[in-house]
């Protein structure tokens, strides 16, 4: 029976096996493959620095201790426990970093499974209006099969922009 290693063991490269007649000479060292600081890898996919961007402050949700968001499903981008920079970016205005938030929970759903409760919580609008918002936001999606991630984020830290510049970010009514 083969011994299973720990995750740490599995992440380390195995040393080359010694061939007969070989000395204990060390193989040439190669620098470890590390992604640039501004990106991360998960599986075979490389992402830019993990962040979540908003162009609207639906329901004034970005200024509480926690907020929800509905995004196109991703097995790699949205993992419970991950930290993301929260960015607000209106057209023709500089991007504002509001803080760093952690994904607390995530539900993967189809658009038809969204409830009135979910809709009001996330956007402040009823189910029909929220459905229209999502369909208009992601115009090229087939929502009969496209999965969505409905997530709850909790701030771990906030910036001065979050504390002081709230008036710059309009509340969508």
C-alpha positions as CSV (number, residue, x, y, z in Angstrom):
1,X,0.0,0.0,0.0
2,X,1.4,3.4,-1.0
3,X,1.9,5.9,1.8
4,X,-0.1,9.1,1.3
5,X,1.8,12.3,2.1
6,X,0.5,15.4,3.7
7,X,-0.5,18.4,1.6
8,X,2.9,19.9,2.5
9,X,4.7,16.8,1.3
10,X,2.7,16.9,-1.9
11,X,3.6,20.5,-2.6
12,X,7.4,19.9,-2.4
13,X,9.2,18.5,-5.5
14,X,10.6,15.1,-4.9
15,X,14.4,14.8,-5.0
16,X,15.8,12.9,-8.0
17,X,16.5,9.2,-7.3
18,X,20.2,8.3,-7.2
19,X,21.4,6.2,-10.1
20,X,24.1,3.6,-9.7
21,X,27.6,5.2,-9.7
22,X,26.3,8.7,-9.0
23,X,27.9,10.8,-6.3
24,X,26.0,12.9,-3.8
25,X,26.5,16.1,-5.9
26,X,23.6,18.5,-5.6
27,X,21.6,19.2,-8.7
28,X,21.7,22.8,-9.9
29,X,19.3,25.0,-7.9
30,X,16.5,26.7,-9.8
31,X,14.5,29.5,-8.4
32,X,11.0,28.4,-7.2
33,X,8.2,29.4,-9.5
34,X,6.3,32.1,-7.7
35,X,3.6,34.3,-9.2
36,X,4.1,38.1,-9.1
37,X,2.9,39.7,-6.0
38,X,-0.1,41.2,-7.8
39,X,-1.5,37.8,-8.8
40,X,-2.3,34.4,-7.4
41,X,-2.8,30.9,-8.9
42,X,-5.5,28.3,-8.1
43,X,-5.4,25.1,-10.2
44,X,-4.1,25.9,-13.6
45,X,-5.7,29.4,-13.6
46,X,-3.8,32.6,-12.7
47,X,-5.8,35.6,-11.5
48,X,-4.8,39.2,-10.9
49,X,-4.7,40.3,-7.3
50,X,-7.9,39.0,-5.7
51,X,-10.5,41.8,-5.6
52,X,-14.2,42.3,-6.0
53,X,-15.3,45.4,-7.9
54,X,-18.5,47.4,-7.6
55,X,-19.7,50.1,-9.9
56,X,-23.0,50.6,-8.0
57,X,-23.5,50.7,-4.2
58,X,-26.8,48.8,-4.3
59,X,-28.9,49.2,-1.2
60,X,-26.0,51.1,0.4
61,X,-24.6,47.7,1.3
62,X,-20.9,48.5,1.0
63,X,-20.9,50.6,4.2
64,X,-21.9,48.0,6.8
65,X,-19.8,45.4,8.5
66,X,-20.8,42.8,5.9
67,X,-22.4,42.8,2.4
68,X,-23.8,40.4,-0.2
69,X,-23.0,40.1,-3.9
70,X,-24.2,38.0,-6.8
71,X,-21.6,37.1,-9.4
72,X,-21.1,34.6,-12.2
73,X,-20.1,31.3,-10.8
74,X,-16.4,30.4,-10.5
75,X,-14.9,27.3,-8.9
76,X,-11.6,29.1,-8.5
77,X,-12.3,32.8,-7.9
78,X,-14.8,32.7,-5.0
79,X,-13.7,30.3,-2.2
80,X,-15.1,30.5,1.3
81,X,-12.4,32.0,3.6
82,X,-10.6,34.0,0.8
83,X,-9.8,37.6,1.3
84,X,-10.6,40.1,-1.5
85,X,-9.9,43.8,-1.8
86,X,-13.2,45.7,-2.2
87,X,-13.0,48.2,-4.9
88,X,-15.5,50.8,-6.0
89,X,-15.2,52.3,-9.5
90,X,-17.6,54.6,-11.2
91,X,-17.1,55.5,-14.8
92,X,-14.7,58.4,-15.3
93,X,-13.8,58.5,-11.6
94,X,-10.7,57.1,-9.8
95,X,-11.1,53.7,-8.3
96,X,-11.5,53.6,-4.5
97,X,-10.4,50.8,-2.3
98,X,-12.9,50.4,0.5
99,X,-11.2,47.6,2.4
100,X,-10.5,43.9,2.6
101,X,-13.3,41.5,3.1
102,X,-13.5,37.7,3.6
103,X,-16.0,35.4,1.9
104,X,-18.1,34.0,4.9
105,X,-20.5,31.9,2.9
106,X,-21.5,31.2,-0.7
107,X,-24.5,29.6,-2.4
108,X,-24.3,28.5,-6.0
109,X,-27.7,29.0,-7.6
110,X,-29.4,29.5,-10.9
111,X,-31.1,32.8,-11.6
112,X,-34.5,31.2,-11.3
113,X,-33.7,30.0,-7.8
114,X,-33.1,33.6,-6.5
115,X,-35.8,34.6,-4.0
116,X,-37.6,37.8,-3.2
117,X,-35.6,37.8,0.1
118,X,-32.3,37.4,-1.7
119,X,-33.2,40.2,-4.2
120,X,-34.1,42.8,-1.6
121,X,-31.1,41.9,0.6
122,X,-28.6,42.3,-2.3
123,X,-30.0,45.2,-4.4
124,X,-32.9,46.7,-2.4
125,X,-35.2,45.9,-5.3
126,X,-37.8,43.3,-5.8
127,X,-37.1,39.9,-7.5
128,X,-38.3,41.1,-11.0
129,X,-36.1,44.2,-10.9
130,X,-33.1,42.4,-9.5
131,X,-33.4,39.7,-12.2
132,X,-33.5,42.5,-14.9
133,X,-30.4,44.0,-13.3
134,X,-28.5,40.7,-13.4
135,X,-29.6,39.9,-17.0
136,X,-28.5,43.5,-18.2
137,X,-25.2,43.2,-16.3
138,X,-24.3,39.9,-17.9
139,X,-25.8,40.3,-21.4
140,X,-24.1,37.3,-23.1
141,X,-25.1,34.7,-20.6
142,X,-27.7,31.9,-21.0
143,X,-29.3,32.1,-17.5
144,X,-31.2,28.8,-18.1
145,X,-27.8,27.1,-17.4
146,X,-25.5,29.8,-16.1
147,X,-24.7,29.3,-12.4
148,X,-24.4,32.3,-10.0
149,X,-22.5,32.6,-6.8
150,X,-24.5,34.5,-4.1
151,X,-21.9,35.4,-1.4
152,X,-21.7,37.0,2.0
153,X,-18.6,39.0,2.6
154,X,-17.5,40.4,6.0
155,X,-15.0,43.3,6.2
156,X,-11.7,42.4,7.9
157,X,-10.4,46.0,7.5
158,X,-11.6,49.2,6.0
159,X,-9.7,52.2,4.5
160,X,-10.0,55.9,5.1
161,X,-12.0,56.1,1.9
162,X,-14.6,53.8,3.5
163,X,-14.6,55.9,6.7
164,X,-14.4,59.5,5.3
165,X,-15.3,59.6,1.6
166,X,-18.8,58.1,1.8
167,X,-20.4,61.1,0.1
168,X,-18.4,60.3,-3.1
169,X,-20.2,57.1,-3.6
170,X,-23.9,57.5,-4.5
171,X,-26.5,55.2,-3.1
172,X,-28.6,53.7,-5.9
173,X,-32.3,54.1,-5.0
